[in-house]
Every structure is written in structure tokens, then in C-alpha cells.
Amino acid sequence: MQGSINHNNPLQGDCENCFGLCCVSLPYSASVDFAEDKHAGQPCSNLQADFRCGIHDSLRKKGFRGCTVYDCFGAGQKVSNHTFGGKHWRQSPDNAQQMFEVFPIMWELQELLWYLAEAMRLESAHPIRHDLRQAYDETERLTLLHADELIKLEVSAHRAMVNALLLQTSELVRARAASGQAQKSRKPQKKYGRGADLMGAKLRGASLLGANLRGAYLIAADLRDADLRSADLIGADFRDTDIRGADLTDSLFLTQVQLNAAKGDAHTKLPPTLYRPTHWAN
């Protein structure tokens, strides 16, 4: 992963304190994002003995764009230093397979923590803040389980419970945004449903304030100078989405992974919890 990482944020990947788990645990296939095939549990050919990437400064040039997009939400350092107590897979080959199986499970839980943490910060979510806090605490408890227990977790059921709360949060925030928009303009805003197909859509300068773009396909869409404040972006596909000059300052559930996959510039307005990818245009 590239960029200015905040090492004090436990919900953001900290490669310096991880045993290169994403470089071993996860599979990938030769494509526009990866230069070669790799199986799950197989170390990347660029992974060094110290668990650092041998081509970190030239990943995109060498065909590993997918690595520059990825973020583990802090799962790597938590599995490395808490779940397995600082013993890496080279030191403990008998535990290696279990470590690689735990990592994607931890990734899912850490991602949920990211969304819940954001929801709790929102003023509009005050009516359900207690429920959000309970869900956060329970999710955090799950991340601290022993490796054997983590592998047996039914993460999908827990995710469904959390998602119901995130949906309530979205509705509260977007309703407030819509109310404010209605007072300023009588022009009806175009509505989009969950999973909207907006691949390649021409939406430059569009007012998407409070829009429901959950799971939307925004691949290669033109969102230059668009207003995405209070828009729900959870799960939206931002691959090659042009967000130069767009305003995402308080968009909902935007992640670093989505930003890394998009095309932005120095004029793109971001939430304070996220950083500007180094590969973006100036």
C-alpha cells in the first residue's frame, strides 16, 4: 500500500508492523492489476526477508497496480502482533496456514470497525449511537479472539447485523442532507438505487448531495467537480473513477481503498480520516 499512512490509526494498514500477510495470504491473477499469478498462501515474488516489498517504489510501473490500491484496515498488524503474539510465519511454519486463513477474516472485521467508527462520529446518527457503540464493542471483541475461534466465526451473520445499523445511519444522514437541499432548490434531484450501474457515466459537476450510491458501479465514471457530500458510497466501485475536483469532504463510508482506485488530484476534497494517494495528479 502506498501513501502517507497514519501509524496511530489502528484501523489503517501499518506495513512496518506486519509480517507481509497481504503479500502471502491473498491470491491474485495476472491482469491489468497484477503482473503474474499467485496462489493463496504463496509469498509474492517481491516479498523480502524483512517482509517489505522489494519494488514498493515502482509497483505501478512493474504491473502491480493492485498492491497500491489495497488497504487492510489494520488487520495485518493485529493478526501479526495480537493474534499470533509477534511470531511470524517463517518462525512458526506449523502456524503459517492458520495465520493466512485468519487474515482475511480479520480484514472483514476491521473493515466493519472502520464503518462503525465513522457512523458514531456523525451527528445525524445520534438516535442510534448506543446501538452503534454496542456493535463496535462486539466487533472489537471478535477481533481479539484466539485464532481457532476466529476461523470458526460466522462473519456473514455479524456483517448483516452491522449493515442494518449502517443502513439506518445512511438514511438518517441522507434525509438531513435532502432536507437542506430542498430548502435551497426546488429542482428535483435524480435518485439512484443501490447497485446503480453508472459505469462510464458523464456526471461532471453533478449534484449528488445525499445520494444513495451504495454498491454503485462507478467504474471509469466522470465525477469531476461533482458534489458527493453526504452521499452513501459504501461498497461503490471506484476503479478509474475520475474524481478530480470533486467534493467528498463528508461523504459516507468512503474508504482508502476506493480513493486509491480512483483518479483524483490536489483539488479533490477528502474526509479528514483519509489521505491523498501519491499516484494522483497534482
Backbone bond lengths (Angstrom), bond angles and torsions (degrees), N, CA, C in turn:
res aa  C-N    CA-C-N  psi(-1)  N-CA   C-N-CA  omega(-1)  CA-C   N-CA-C  phi
1 M - - - 1.460 - - 1.509 109.08 -
2 Q 1.347 118.29 141.13 1.439 122.45 -179.54 1.504 110.90 -114.06
3 G 1.347 116.66 156.48 1.441 120.55 175.10 1.501 111.78 128.68
4 S 1.342 116.24 -179.60 1.461 122.19 179.55 1.518 109.15 -88.28
5 I 1.310 116.76 91.33 1.461 121.87 -174.07 1.517 110.85 -79.96
6 N 1.316 116.05 136.70 1.456 121.98 175.45 1.520 108.63 -89.62
7 H 1.323 117.16 102.76 1.459 120.91 -176.54 1.524 112.89 -69.26
8 N 1.338 117.01 -11.92 1.461 120.21 179.25 1.523 111.81 -88.89
9 N 1.313 117.32 -2.94 1.463 121.58 -179.41 1.527 108.83 -98.81
10 P 1.337 118.28 107.73 1.471 120.66 -178.20 1.516 113.69 -69.00
11 L 1.337 117.47 -7.41 1.466 121.20 179.76 1.524 111.42 -105.16
12 Q 1.315 115.81 21.99 1.454 121.53 176.87 1.521 107.64 -133.99
13 G 1.322 116.77 140.11 1.451 120.94 -177.01 1.521 113.26 -57.36
14 D 1.317 116.35 134.71 1.464 123.30 177.27 1.527 107.14 -125.51
15 C 1.317 115.99 89.62 1.465 121.42 -173.82 1.525 113.01 -61.75
16 E 1.320 117.31 -27.39 1.464 120.48 -178.84 1.524 111.89 -66.80
17 N 1.323 116.90 -21.66 1.461 121.20 -177.94 1.524 112.14 -116.05
18 C 1.334 115.50 30.91 1.462 121.26 -179.69 1.520 109.32 -131.48
19 F 1.306 116.56 152.40 1.461 122.09 -179.92 1.532 112.34 -91.90
20 G 1.328 116.30 36.79 1.459 120.82 177.85 1.511 113.75 61.64
21 L 1.327 117.00 35.52 1.461 120.26 -172.73 1.531 113.89 -64.71
22 C 1.335 117.55 -38.12 1.470 118.17 178.85 1.524 110.63 -67.06
23 C 1.343 116.83 -24.83 1.468 121.88 -178.69 1.528 111.93 -81.36
24 V 1.330 116.74 -6.72 1.460 120.97 -179.61 1.523 110.67 -121.76
25 S 1.309 116.53 -48.83 1.461 121.81 -172.28 1.522 113.75 -65.13
26 L 1.324 116.79 -40.04 1.460 120.76 -170.70 1.527 113.14 -91.14
27 P 1.338 117.65 141.02 1.471 121.27 177.03 1.524 110.55 -90.31
28 Y 1.308 117.23 159.54 1.458 121.10 170.34 1.526 109.22 -155.44
29 S 1.318 115.51 159.79 1.459 121.79 -178.56 1.518 110.59 -118.35
30 A 1.309 116.61 150.82 1.458 121.60 177.86 1.531 109.14 -56.90
31 S 1.330 116.53 125.82 1.458 122.13 -175.43 1.523 108.29 -165.69
32 V 1.337 115.79 -166.84 1.462 119.09 176.46 1.520 111.09 -67.70
33 D 1.348 117.08 -17.64 1.460 121.08 -178.58 1.523 113.58 -97.21
34 F 1.331 117.23 -23.07 1.467 120.68 -177.57 1.527 110.13 -138.40
35 A 1.330 114.35 140.82 1.464 120.24 -174.95 1.520 113.47 -81.57
36 E 1.320 117.35 -10.55 1.461 120.19 -175.96 1.525 110.50 -154.95
37 D 1.333 116.29 172.22 1.462 121.91 175.61 1.532 109.73 -87.77
38 K 1.335 115.60 147.37 1.462 120.66 173.60 1.513 109.02 -147.51
39 H 1.330 117.17 133.77 1.456 121.83 179.10 1.529 110.53 -88.27
40 A 1.337 116.44 156.51 1.465 121.29 175.49 1.525 108.99 -60.77
41 G 1.338 116.55 133.14 1.455 121.13 179.98 1.516 114.04 88.14
42 Q 1.322 116.58 -4.15 1.468 121.62 178.63 1.526 108.78 -99.34
43 P 1.333 118.75 124.23 1.471 120.47 179.46 1.524 111.44 -62.15
44 C 1.310 116.72 139.32 1.455 121.66 175.35 1.528 108.96 -60.41
45 S 1.319 117.14 144.73 1.462 121.32 -178.57 1.523 112.56 -64.62
46 N 1.337 116.69 -15.76 1.467 120.80 -178.99 1.530 112.84 -98.26
47 L 1.337 117.44 0.41 1.458 120.70 -179.05 1.525 110.07 -79.10
48 Q 1.337 116.28 126.91 1.455 121.60 -177.73 1.529 111.51 -91.89
49 A 1.333 115.72 173.64 1.462 121.53 -177.85 1.521 112.66 -62.22
50 D 1.332 117.01 -27.23 1.470 120.79 179.93 1.523 112.43 -91.55
51 F 1.349 116.76 12.25 1.464 124.47 178.56 1.525 113.47 70.27
52 R 1.320 117.00 15.74 1.460 121.06 175.38 1.525 109.16 -98.44
53 C 1.323 116.03 159.15 1.462 121.70 179.96 1.526 110.41 -83.49
54 G 1.324 116.61 128.69 1.451 121.08 -178.40 1.516 114.45 -72.98
55 I 1.355 117.37 -16.47 1.469 120.33 -179.37 1.533 110.84 -125.64
56 H 1.317 116.84 30.15 1.468 121.74 -174.18 1.527 112.75 -52.60
57 D 1.330 117.12 -39.94 1.466 120.38 -176.32 1.522 113.71 -79.85
58 S 1.328 117.26 -6.37 1.470 119.26 -178.56 1.531 111.91 -136.38
59 L 1.329 116.73 30.02 1.464 121.05 -177.51 1.526 112.96 -57.21
60 R 1.311 116.89 -45.96 1.465 120.35 -177.89 1.529 111.11 -67.10
61 K 1.302 116.95 -40.63 1.460 120.57 -179.79 1.528 111.42 -64.85
62 K 1.323 116.85 -30.94 1.451 120.94 -176.41 1.531 113.08 -96.46
63 G 1.328 115.77 11.63 1.463 119.52 172.49 1.508 116.14 90.13
64 F 1.346 117.77 16.10 1.464 120.64 -179.74 1.533 110.73 -114.41
65 R 1.328 115.26 51.84 1.459 120.33 179.33 1.520 111.62 -59.60
66 G 1.326 117.08 -34.65 1.462 120.83 -178.41 1.513 113.13 -58.08
67 C 1.319 116.91 -31.36 1.468 120.48 179.68 1.523 111.59 -69.30
68 T 1.331 117.10 -31.76 1.465 120.51 -178.66 1.523 111.87 -77.63
69 V 1.324 116.95 -13.99 1.468 122.10 179.89 1.523 111.54 -89.41
70 Y 1.312 116.50 -29.91 1.467 122.35 -169.57 1.528 113.92 -71.45
71 D 1.321 116.01 146.27 1.470 123.81 169.02 1.524 107.01 -146.42
72 C 1.331 116.84 137.46 1.469 120.06 -174.13 1.524 113.43 -97.58
73 F 1.336 118.58 3.82 1.462 122.51 -179.31 1.535 111.88 59.81
74 G 1.325 116.42 26.03 1.467 119.80 177.71 1.517 113.94 87.35
75 A 1.327 117.64 5.16 1.469 120.09 -179.21 1.525 111.67 -65.15
76 G 1.324 116.91 -36.76 1.453 120.65 -176.76 1.508 113.58 -60.27
77 Q 1.327 116.34 -50.73 1.460 118.98 -178.69 1.530 112.40 -70.95
78 K 1.345 116.77 -28.40 1.463 118.49 179.90 1.526 110.78 -72.68
79 V 1.329 117.53 -43.01 1.461 120.44 177.12 1.524 110.21 -64.87
80 S 1.329 116.21 -42.33 1.465 120.72 -177.56 1.523 112.39 -65.19
81 N 1.323 116.64 -45.81 1.462 119.67 -170.11 1.521 115.93 -102.59
82 H 1.333 116.55 -21.97 1.475 118.07 177.44 1.523 111.30 -104.23
83 T 1.315 116.91 -60.55 1.471 120.20 -174.82 1.520 111.49 -58.92
84 F 1.333 116.47 -40.96 1.468 119.94 -177.43 1.530 112.90 -114.02
85 G 1.330 115.81 16.27 1.465 121.25 169.49 1.506 116.34 56.06
86 G 1.341 118.09 29.79 1.447 120.72 176.13 1.519 114.91 84.66
87 K 1.332 118.34 4.55 1.476 121.14 177.96 1.533 108.22 -96.33
88 H 1.325 115.84 118.58 1.459 118.71 -175.54 1.529 112.20 -85.41
89 W 1.317 114.72 169.54 1.471 121.49 -173.10 1.523 113.13 -68.35
90 R 1.302 118.21 -19.10 1.465 119.76 175.49 1.530 110.27 -79.85
91 Q 1.330 116.50 -32.58 1.463 120.83 177.30 1.523 111.28 -73.29
92 S 1.332 115.26 -36.42 1.467 121.22 -175.75 1.522 110.24 -124.16
93 P 1.336 117.77 73.02 1.468 120.36 -178.02 1.518 114.06 -58.91
94 D 1.349 117.55 -26.15 1.465 120.47 178.88 1.526 111.49 -67.61
95 N 1.349 116.78 -25.34 1.466 121.33 -179.28 1.527 112.71 -99.21
96 A 1.332 116.38 -2.61 1.458 120.28 -173.41 1.528 112.54 -57.86
97 Q 1.326 117.78 -50.12 1.459 121.04 -177.20 1.519 111.47 -61.23
98 Q 1.316 116.32 -40.09 1.468 120.39 178.70 1.531 110.36 -64.75
99 M 1.334 116.74 -40.02 1.456 120.80 178.41 1.525 110.79 -61.72
100 F 1.328 116.12 -41.88 1.461 120.02 -179.14 1.525 111.66 -69.25
101 E 1.327 117.67 -29.37 1.464 121.52 177.99 1.526 111.44 -76.77
102 V 1.312 116.28 -34.11 1.466 120.85 -179.18 1.525 111.45 -71.33
103 F 1.318 116.93 -34.99 1.462 120.72 -173.52 1.533 113.73 -53.96
104 P 1.346 121.15 -53.35 1.474 119.24 -179.65 1.525 113.73 -64.90
105 I 1.333 117.16 -26.95 1.468 120.14 175.63 1.520 109.63 -68.55
106 M 1.329 115.69 -44.40 1.464 120.41 177.88 1.523 110.25 -63.42
107 W 1.314 116.41 -37.02 1.471 120.47 178.89 1.527 110.56 -58.28
108 E 1.322 116.77 -44.82 1.469 120.47 179.25 1.524 111.42 -61.73
109 L 1.328 116.29 -43.47 1.465 120.28 -179.12 1.524 111.42 -66.75
110 Q 1.315 116.67 -41.49 1.464 120.38 179.48 1.525 111.01 -66.40
111 E 1.328 116.40 -35.37 1.465 119.53 176.33 1.529 110.40 -62.83
112 L 1.321 117.01 -41.66 1.464 120.63 177.62 1.525 111.15 -63.17
113 L 1.337 116.68 -38.47 1.458 120.37 177.03 1.530 110.56 -61.60
114 W 1.330 116.41 -38.70 1.470 120.56 179.11 1.525 110.27 -60.68
115 Y 1.333 115.83 -48.15 1.463 119.95 -179.06 1.528 111.86 -64.72
116 L 1.323 116.72 -42.13 1.461 120.46 -179.31 1.527 111.26 -66.85
117 A 1.309 116.62 -39.20 1.469 120.45 178.59 1.526 110.01 -62.01
118 E 1.326 116.54 -41.04 1.458 119.79 178.18 1.527 110.74 -66.03
119 A 1.321 116.79 -43.89 1.464 120.61 -178.98 1.527 111.26 -59.62
120 M 1.335 117.05 -40.12 1.470 120.19 -178.69 1.520 112.78 -67.17
121 R 1.330 117.54 -21.87 1.464 120.48 -179.98 1.525 112.73 -80.70
122 L 1.312 116.87 -13.29 1.459 120.84 -173.16 1.529 112.09 -83.79
123 E 1.295 116.00 128.66 1.464 121.06 -179.75 1.523 111.57 -62.08
124 S 1.321 116.49 -38.09 1.476 120.12 -177.57 1.520 112.63 -66.41
125 A 1.339 116.64 -20.09 1.471 120.77 -178.03 1.522 112.44 -88.76
126 H 1.305 117.31 9.33 1.470 120.69 -177.38 1.531 113.52 -53.81
127 P 1.345 119.72 -39.85 1.472 119.81 -178.88 1.532 114.44 -59.72
128 I 1.326 117.84 -24.03 1.474 119.64 -178.37 1.535 111.52 -119.27
129 R 1.328 116.34 17.48 1.474 119.27 -175.84 1.528 112.30 -61.32
130 H 1.321 116.98 -35.68 1.473 119.99 179.15 1.516 110.14 -62.55
131 D 1.329 116.91 -43.74 1.467 120.68 179.12 1.525 111.13 -65.53
132 L 1.321 115.74 -38.09 1.461 120.19 178.03 1.529 110.85 -63.94
133 R 1.337 115.60 -41.81 1.466 120.10 179.36 1.529 110.87 -63.86
134 Q 1.312 116.21 -42.02 1.475 119.55 178.34 1.527 111.01 -62.47
135 A 1.332 116.06 -42.05 1.468 120.15 179.29 1.522 110.75 -65.55
136 Y 1.323 116.14 -38.36 1.471 120.24 178.52 1.527 110.29 -63.91
137 D 1.325 116.07 -47.96 1.465 120.27 -178.74 1.524 111.53 -61.85
138 E 1.334 116.92 -39.66 1.459 120.20 179.20 1.530 110.97 -67.98
139 T 1.326 116.28 -40.57 1.460 119.92 178.66 1.525 110.45 -64.29
140 E 1.316 116.40 -42.55 1.471 120.25 178.43 1.525 110.60 -63.10
141 R 1.343 116.70 -38.34 1.468 120.25 177.79 1.524 110.21 -60.78
142 L 1.314 116.67 -40.20 1.463 120.64 179.99 1.532 111.39 -64.12
143 T 1.331 116.87 -36.33 1.468 119.50 -179.56 1.527 112.16 -66.74
144 L 1.341 117.07 -18.21 1.460 121.00 -176.93 1.526 112.64 -96.06
145 L 1.330 116.59 3.90 1.456 120.43 179.90 1.534 111.25 -68.69
146 H 1.321 115.27 161.54 1.461 121.49 175.04 1.528 109.15 -66.64
147 A 1.312 117.12 154.78 1.463 121.59 -178.29 1.523 112.58 -54.25
148 D 1.346 117.57 -41.88 1.466 120.62 179.89 1.522 111.62 -60.85
149 E 1.335 115.98 -37.49 1.469 120.44 -179.55 1.525 110.81 -74.31
150 L 1.311 117.79 -37.53 1.461 121.48 179.80 1.527 111.11 -61.68
151 I 1.313 116.39 -41.59 1.462 120.81 -178.39 1.528 111.52 -63.63
152 K 1.337 117.09 -29.65 1.463 121.38 -178.61 1.533 113.21 -87.48
153 L 1.324 117.98 -4.64 1.459 121.60 -176.57 1.527 112.24 -63.84
154 E 1.320 116.06 142.38 1.461 121.82 171.17 1.530 106.98 -95.23
155 V 1.321 114.87 80.16 1.465 120.34 -174.07 1.523 111.32 -63.68
156 S 1.326 117.92 -32.84 1.468 120.78 -177.95 1.518 111.78 -60.76
157 A 1.326 117.65 -38.91 1.468 121.44 179.10 1.520 110.63 -67.30
158 H 1.330 115.92 -41.86 1.464 119.63 178.86 1.524 110.07 -67.01
159 R 1.319 116.98 -40.17 1.463 120.49 179.02 1.531 110.68 -61.71
160 A 1.328 117.38 -38.73 1.463 120.99 -179.76 1.528 110.60 -62.87
161 M 1.336 116.46 -39.76 1.468 120.59 178.31 1.529 110.52 -64.37
162 V 1.335 116.09 -46.13 1.462 120.55 179.87 1.522 110.71 -64.85
163 N 1.324 116.81 -41.04 1.459 120.34 -178.29 1.525 112.09 -61.62
164 A 1.325 116.68 -34.43 1.469 119.69 177.81 1.534 110.43 -61.56
165 L 1.324 116.51 -39.39 1.463 120.88 178.20 1.525 111.13 -70.37
166 L 1.328 116.70 -38.62 1.462 120.26 179.46 1.521 110.30 -66.39
167 L 1.323 116.68 -34.78 1.463 120.57 177.51 1.528 110.43 -66.73
168 Q 1.334 117.16 -41.52 1.464 120.60 175.82 1.524 110.73 -60.94
169 T 1.337 115.46 -42.05 1.464 120.46 178.17 1.523 110.26 -59.49
170 S 1.325 115.66 -46.64 1.464 121.18 -179.69 1.525 111.12 -58.77
171 E 1.311 116.23 -45.14 1.464 119.86 -178.14 1.520 111.59 -63.78
172 L 1.330 116.77 -39.35 1.462 120.80 178.68 1.529 111.53 -64.74
173 V 1.321 116.00 -45.89 1.465 120.86 -177.92 1.525 111.15 -68.07
174 R 1.325 116.63 -45.14 1.462 119.81 -176.57 1.524 112.21 -70.52
175 A 1.337 116.29 -31.17 1.474 119.51 177.20 1.522 109.84 -65.32
176 R 1.306 116.11 -39.78 1.469 120.31 178.83 1.527 110.37 -66.88
177 A 1.332 116.44 -41.68 1.458 120.48 179.10 1.523 110.89 -64.93
178 A 1.332 116.65 -40.86 1.462 121.43 -179.91 1.525 111.05 -64.78
179 S 1.331 115.99 -37.40 1.456 120.54 179.14 1.524 110.65 -63.41
180 G 1.332 115.63 -43.87 1.455 119.69 178.88 1.510 112.33 -66.43
181 Q 1.341 116.25 -37.25 1.461 120.72 179.12 1.514 111.04 -67.02
182 A 1.328 117.11 -38.80 1.463 121.47 -178.32 1.522 111.24 -64.02
183 Q 1.331 116.07 -33.15 1.458 119.83 -179.48 1.522 111.83 -72.32
184 K 1.347 115.82 -25.20 1.462 119.78 -177.85 1.523 112.77 -91.37
185 S 1.318 116.77 -28.05 1.461 119.55 -175.88 1.522 110.98 -145.65
186 R 1.304 115.92 140.50 1.460 121.08 176.75 1.524 111.85 -89.97
187 K 1.321 116.42 -7.54 1.461 120.46 -179.09 1.518 109.50 -70.99
188 P 1.345 118.31 121.08 1.466 120.22 -178.86 1.522 111.46 -65.93
189 Q 1.332 115.85 138.73 1.456 121.01 179.55 1.523 109.68 -89.38
190 K 1.325 116.23 137.74 1.457 120.12 178.77 1.516 109.12 -65.52
191 K 1.327 116.16 135.30 1.456 120.41 -177.24 1.533 110.28 -102.25
192 Y 1.338 114.04 142.69 1.455 120.40 178.28 1.521 108.46 -121.67
193 G 1.316 116.38 140.95 1.456 120.83 178.60 1.513 111.29 -92.60
194 R 1.303 115.53 169.47 1.458 120.88 178.99 1.533 109.88 -60.15
195 G 1.338 115.74 134.89 1.458 120.49 179.09 1.516 113.65 74.72
196 A 1.328 117.29 23.10 1.471 120.87 -178.48 1.527 111.05 -58.10
197 D 1.330 115.80 138.91 1.458 121.13 178.27 1.526 108.71 -88.81
198 L 1.339 115.03 100.13 1.460 121.02 -179.29 1.529 110.48 -120.80
199 M 1.309 115.74 29.64 1.461 120.57 179.44 1.523 109.99 -61.46
200 G 1.334 115.80 123.42 1.457 120.45 179.33 1.518 114.59 70.04
201 A 1.330 118.16 11.45 1.468 121.59 -176.94 1.528 111.69 -63.35
202 K 1.327 116.34 143.57 1.461 122.24 178.27 1.524 108.52 -94.01
203 L 1.298 115.79 94.76 1.467 120.80 -175.24 1.531 111.51 -124.56
204 R 1.305 115.89 30.00 1.470 119.30 -179.77 1.526 110.46 -61.34
205 G 1.331 115.89 128.24 1.457 121.49 178.90 1.516 114.55 72.90
206 A 1.317 117.40 9.08 1.473 120.73 -176.99 1.520 111.89 -68.78
207 S 1.327 115.76 146.30 1.458 121.40 173.85 1.525 107.90 -90.12
208 L 1.331 115.60 103.96 1.459 121.86 179.51 1.522 109.96 -114.48
209 L 1.305 115.79 28.08 1.456 122.36 178.98 1.529 109.76 -57.83
210 G 1.333 116.73 119.81 1.457 120.54 177.99 1.513 114.35 71.14
211 A 1.322 117.93 17.12 1.466 120.57 -178.58 1.522 111.51 -72.81
212 N 1.328 115.60 149.54 1.460 120.99 175.85 1.527 108.21 -92.62
213 L 1.334 116.41 99.52 1.459 121.79 -179.64 1.521 110.30 -116.79
214 R 1.328 115.95 29.75 1.471 120.37 178.42 1.524 109.70 -60.74
215 G 1.318 116.43 123.57 1.452 120.99 177.52 1.509 114.93 65.92
216 A 1.337 118.17 15.83 1.465 120.98 -177.99 1.527 110.98 -68.68
217 Y 1.321 115.42 146.60 1.460 121.62 175.33 1.528 107.80 -90.69
218 L 1.318 115.53 99.75 1.460 121.60 -177.00 1.528 111.35 -107.77
219 I 1.324 116.80 20.38 1.458 121.46 -176.65 1.534 110.09 -57.75
220 A 1.348 115.13 123.39 1.470 122.68 177.48 1.530 113.26 60.26
221 A 1.333 118.17 18.88 1.467 120.69 177.02 1.527 109.70 -73.06
222 D 1.323 116.90 150.52 1.459 122.84 178.04 1.524 108.50 -95.91
223 L 1.323 116.07 100.78 1.466 121.51 179.10 1.528 110.84 -114.70
224 R 1.312 116.38 26.71 1.458 119.64 178.51 1.531 110.51 -58.26
225 D 1.332 115.05 132.73 1.472 122.79 177.27 1.526 113.76 61.19
226 A 1.331 117.59 15.36 1.464 120.33 179.23 1.525 111.05 -75.76
227 D 1.318 115.98 153.04 1.463 122.48 177.42 1.525 108.34 -97.72
228 L 1.335 116.32 105.96 1.464 121.74 -178.00 1.528 111.87 -111.95
229 R 1.306 116.25 20.53 1.461 119.16 178.07 1.534 110.75 -63.14
230 S 1.326 115.84 136.72 1.469 123.13 179.28 1.525 113.43 62.04
231 A 1.319 117.48 10.82 1.469 120.11 176.06 1.527 109.32 -79.54
232 D 1.328 117.28 137.64 1.464 121.90 178.59 1.523 108.09 -82.33
233 L 1.331 116.08 113.94 1.467 121.54 -175.60 1.524 112.78 -113.55
234 I 1.325 116.97 15.79 1.461 119.27 -176.81 1.537 110.41 -61.17
235 G 1.317 115.58 125.65 1.457 120.44 177.38 1.516 115.89 73.41
236 A 1.334 118.98 3.77 1.467 120.96 -179.99 1.528 109.75 -69.20
237 D 1.316 116.67 139.52 1.462 122.23 -178.14 1.528 109.29 -87.16
238 F 1.319 116.23 109.35 1.465 122.56 -174.84 1.529 112.84 -101.68
239 R 1.308 118.73 17.14 1.459 119.48 -178.58 1.526 111.29 -61.16
240 D 1.338 114.84 118.71 1.468 122.93 178.74 1.526 112.94 60.61
241 T 1.314 118.08 20.33 1.461 121.46 174.74 1.530 108.74 -71.98
242 D 1.316 117.11 130.80 1.459 121.33 -178.12 1.531 109.25 -88.56
243 I 1.326 116.13 105.40 1.464 120.64 -179.43 1.526 111.15 -115.70
244 R 1.314 116.39 27.76 1.466 119.81 176.75 1.529 109.93 -61.99
245 G 1.324 115.20 126.37 1.459 120.59 179.44 1.510 115.06 76.24
246 A 1.331 118.29 -0.42 1.472 121.13 -179.46 1.525 110.86 -73.40
247 D 1.318 115.64 154.95 1.469 121.53 179.57 1.529 109.15 -106.24
248 L 1.347 115.48 106.79 1.468 121.72 178.49 1.526 110.55 -117.74
249 T 1.320 117.41 26.22 1.466 120.88 -170.57 1.521 113.86 -56.67
250 D 1.311 119.17 -39.65 1.469 119.59 178.81 1.530 110.77 -131.23
251 S 1.331 115.08 35.67 1.460 119.17 174.47 1.522 109.31 -65.71
252 L 1.322 116.66 154.14 1.459 121.32 -173.74 1.514 113.01 -90.51
253 F 1.320 115.85 130.59 1.465 123.88 169.43 1.529 113.64 60.78
254 L 1.314 116.73 29.18 1.458 121.41 173.06 1.528 108.64 -74.58
255 T 1.326 117.09 137.94 1.464 120.56 -179.13 1.527 110.80 -117.50
256 Q 1.328 114.65 165.20 1.454 120.08 177.82 1.524 111.24 -64.09
257 V 1.315 116.63 -33.72 1.467 121.03 178.79 1.524 110.39 -58.92
258 Q 1.326 117.04 -43.53 1.462 121.16 -179.74 1.524 111.12 -64.96
259 L 1.332 116.03 -43.46 1.462 119.67 178.79 1.523 111.12 -63.17
260 N 1.319 116.31 -41.67 1.462 120.27 -179.16 1.523 112.21 -61.64
261 A 1.340 115.61 -30.57 1.466 120.33 -177.96 1.525 112.71 -82.82
262 A 1.338 116.53 -16.15 1.464 121.37 -175.49 1.528 112.14 -91.65
263 K 1.330 114.81 175.15 1.466 121.50 175.47 1.521 108.64 -112.22
264 G 1.316 116.58 110.00 1.449 120.86 -179.75 1.511 111.19 -124.75
265 D 1.330 115.80 -173.44 1.459 120.16 177.11 1.520 109.81 -151.61
266 A 1.312 116.63 -171.43 1.463 121.80 -177.14 1.524 111.90 -66.01
267 H 1.329 117.13 -17.08 1.469 120.70 -178.07 1.531 112.66 -94.43
268 T 1.330 117.72 -4.65 1.459 120.73 176.35 1.517 108.65 -72.21
269 K 1.317 116.60 126.95 1.470 121.21 -177.95 1.526 109.10 -92.76
270 L 1.346 115.96 124.37 1.458 121.37 -173.10 1.526 112.56 -116.07
271 P 1.349 116.52 157.97 1.467 120.22 172.25 1.532 109.05 -64.83
272 P 1.325 118.29 150.82 1.468 120.92 -176.96 1.520 114.44 -65.45
273 T 1.335 118.28 -16.58 1.466 121.19 -177.77 1.532 112.67 -85.42
274 L 1.332 117.04 -5.93 1.462 120.67 -176.78 1.520 110.42 -118.72
275 Y 1.338 116.65 158.28 1.459 120.34 -178.87 1.528 111.08 -115.80
276 R 1.319 114.74 160.49 1.454 121.95 -178.94 1.532 109.39 -81.47
277 P 1.332 118.66 118.95 1.475 120.85 -179.52 1.531 111.93 -57.43
278 T 1.318 116.35 142.10 1.459 120.89 -177.21 1.523 112.82 -68.48
279 H 1.331 117.87 -21.16 1.467 119.82 -178.14 1.524 112.80 -87.41
280 W 1.333 117.87 -0.13 1.457 120.30 177.24 1.516 110.55 -70.73
281 A 1.337 115.74 159.04 1.470 121.44 177.13 1.525 109.33 -71.90
282 N 1.303 116.34 152.96 1.471 120.92 178.03 1.521 110.91 -77.73
